[in-house]
Amino acid sequence: MGGHWTQSAFDILTGANTGIGKETARDLSGRGARVLMLCRNLEKAEAAVQDIRAADPQARLEVHPLDLSSLASVRACAGRLLEAEERIDFLVNNAGLMVSPKSLRTEDGFDAQLGTNHLGHFLLTNLLLPLVEKAATEDFRPRWTLLRNTRISA
Ligand SMILES: NC(=O)c1ccc[n+]([C@@H]2O[C@H](COP(=O)([O-])OP(=O)(O)OC[C@H]3O[C@@H](n4cnc5c(N)ncnc54)[C@H](OP(=O)(O)O)[C@@H]3O)[C@@H](O)[C@H]2O)c1
């Protein structure tokens, strides 16, 4: 199992350009994993990659665009991954809005926090499940995890 979490792992993180996501990218790539950072702000994502590589030049980090507040963006991102990748060992759904005004809506008209934190990740996870399942072996169970907070107000 150790190899899966280190050198041979392919891990995906949403919202990896700052905060907990960036530190998780630093940690996983520091263990040797290949880490794909799915971010809506590519400038911030590239800055995060440079910062991590300043301390660890070997870090295997890649950036792909994903805006979880747009179901079209989620579908496009998942479609690219399904075409390009063979498996996903660890999917970390980290991106999220902590607080958002009630009036803020996603591209599809949902409350911004519900749409980003829940619906976007729900669709992404379901579309990527075939790749997560492909990582399963007799001695390894691939995982996906959620790191987000949602306060739904009426
Ligand atoms: N920190 C805490 O104490 C705490 C407590 C409970 C739960 N959490 C949850 O843990 C997660 C990480 O927390 P954090 O403190 O690291 O938060 P953070 O610093 O605010 O980072 C949030 C990340 O989510 C991304 N994001 C927001 N909306 C997005 C969208 N529509 N599409 C793609 N990415 C989007 C942000 O990207 P941009 O840079 O583009 O905005 C950023 O990379 C969050 O889901 C949060 O709700 C945190």
The ligand as an SDF file (V2000), in Angstrom:
LIG
                    3D

 48 52  0  0  0  0  0  0  0  0999 V2000
   -9.9990   26.6220    7.3880 N   0  0  0  0  0  0  0  0  0  0  0  0
  -10.9370   26.1420    8.2220 C   0  0  0  0  0  0  0  0  0  0  0  0
  -10.9400   26.4010    9.4380 O   0  0  0  0  0  0  0  0  0  0  0  0
  -12.0430   25.2380    7.7010 C   0  0  0  0  0  0  0  0  0  0  0  0
  -13.0200   24.7610    8.5800 C   0  0  0  0  0  0  0  0  0  0  0  0
  -14.0380   23.9350    8.0780 C   0  0  0  0  0  0  0  0  0  0  0  0
  -14.0510   23.5660    6.7320 C   0  0  0  0  0  0  0  0  0  0  0  0
  -13.0740   24.0650    5.9100 N   0  0  0  0  0  0  0  0  0  0  0  0
  -13.1470   23.6810    4.5070 C   0  0  0  0  0  0  0  0  0  0  0  0
  -11.8790   23.2070    4.0550 O   0  0  0  0  0  0  0  0  0  0  0  0
  -11.6600   23.6460    2.7160 C   0  0  0  0  0  0  0  0  0  0  0  0
  -10.3600   24.4210    2.5870 C   0  0  0  0  0  0  0  0  0  0  0  0
  -10.3670   25.4780    3.5440 O   0  0  0  0  0  0  0  0  0  0  0  0
   -9.3190   26.6750    3.4230 P   0  0  0  0  0  0  0  0  0  0  0  0
   -9.2860   27.3430    4.7420 O   0  0  0  0  0  0  0  0  0  0  0  0
   -8.0170   26.1770    2.8490 O   0  0  0  0  0  0  0  0  0  0  0  0
  -10.0760   27.6270    2.3820 O   0  0  0  0  0  0  0  0  0  0  0  0
   -9.5120   28.7750    1.4270 P   0  0  0  0  0  0  0  0  0  0  0  0
   -8.1490   29.2040    1.8430 O   0  0  0  0  0  0  0  0  0  0  0  0
  -10.6050   29.8050    1.3740 O   0  0  0  0  0  0  0  0  0  0  0  0
   -9.3900   28.0380    0.0120 O   0  0  0  0  0  0  0  0  0  0  0  0
  -10.5390   27.6630   -0.6710 C   0  0  0  0  0  0  0  0  0  0  0  0
  -10.1420   27.1200   -2.0240 C   0  0  0  0  0  0  0  0  0  0  0  0
  -11.3510   26.7850   -2.7370 O   0  0  0  0  0  0  0  0  0  0  0  0
  -11.2590   27.3660   -4.0250 C   0  0  0  0  0  0  0  0  0  0  0  0
  -12.5510   27.6340   -4.6210 N   0  0  0  0  0  0  0  0  0  0  0  0
  -13.5560   28.3970   -4.1510 C   0  0  0  0  0  0  0  0  0  0  0  0
  -14.5590   28.4360   -5.0310 N   0  0  0  0  0  0  0  0  0  0  0  0
  -14.1760   27.6700   -6.0930 C   0  0  0  0  0  0  0  0  0  0  0  0
  -14.7760   27.3340   -7.3260 C   0  0  0  0  0  0  0  0  0  0  0  0
  -15.9770   27.8070   -7.6850 N   0  0  0  0  0  0  0  0  0  0  0  0
  -14.1060   26.5210   -8.1740 N   0  0  0  0  0  0  0  0  0  0  0  0
  -12.8800   26.0500   -7.8470 C   0  0  0  0  0  0  0  0  0  0  0  0
  -12.2490   26.3480   -6.7040 N   0  0  0  0  0  0  0  0  0  0  0  0
  -12.9040   27.1560   -5.8380 C   0  0  0  0  0  0  0  0  0  0  0  0
  -10.4910   28.6580   -3.8040 C   0  0  0  0  0  0  0  0  0  0  0  0
  -10.0280   29.1310   -5.0500 O   0  0  0  0  0  0  0  0  0  0  0  0
   -9.8320   30.7160   -5.3660 P   0  0  0  0  0  0  0  0  0  0  0  0
   -8.4740   31.0520   -4.8870 O   0  0  0  0  0  0  0  0  0  0  0  0
  -10.0030   30.8010   -6.8420 O   0  0  0  0  0  0  0  0  0  0  0  0
  -10.9140   31.4480   -4.5910 O   0  0  0  0  0  0  0  0  0  0  0  0
   -9.3930   28.1520   -2.8780 C   0  0  0  0  0  0  0  0  0  0  0  0
   -8.3820   27.5070   -3.6030 O   0  0  0  0  0  0  0  0  0  0  0  0
  -12.8600   24.5060    2.3120 C   0  0  0  0  0  0  0  0  0  0  0  0
  -13.7640   23.7080    1.5670 O   0  0  0  0  0  0  0  0  0  0  0  0
  -13.4700   24.9030    3.6370 C   0  0  0  0  0  0  0  0  0  0  0  0
  -14.8770   25.0970    3.5290 O   0  0  0  0  0  0  0  0  0  0  0  0
  -12.0790   24.8760    6.3520 C   0  0  0  0  0  0  0  0  0  0  0  0
  1  2  1  0
  2  3  2  0
  2  4  1  0
  4  5  1  0
  4 48  2  0
  5  6  2  0
  6  7  1  0
  7  8  2  0
  8  9  1  0
  8 48  1  0
  9 10  1  0
  9 46  1  0
 10 11  1  0
 11 12  1  0
 11 44  1  0
 12 13  1  0
 13 14  1  0
 14 15  2  0
 14 16  1  0
 14 17  1  0
 17 18  1  0
 18 19  2  0
 18 20  1  0
 18 21  1  0
 21 22  1  0
 22 23  1  0
 23 24  1  0
 23 42  1  0
 24 25  1  0
 25 26  1  0
 25 36  1  0
 26 27  1  0
 26 35  1  0
 27 28  2  0
 28 29  1  0
 29 30  1  0
 29 35  2  0
 30 31  1  0
 30 32  2  0
 32 33  1  0
 33 34  2  0
 34 35  1  0
 36 37  1  0
 36 42  1  0
 37 38  1  0
 38 39  2  0
 38 40  1  0
 38 41  1  0
 42 43  1  0
 44 45  1  0
 44 46  1  0
 46 47  1  0
M  CHG  2   8   1  16  -1
M  END
$$$$
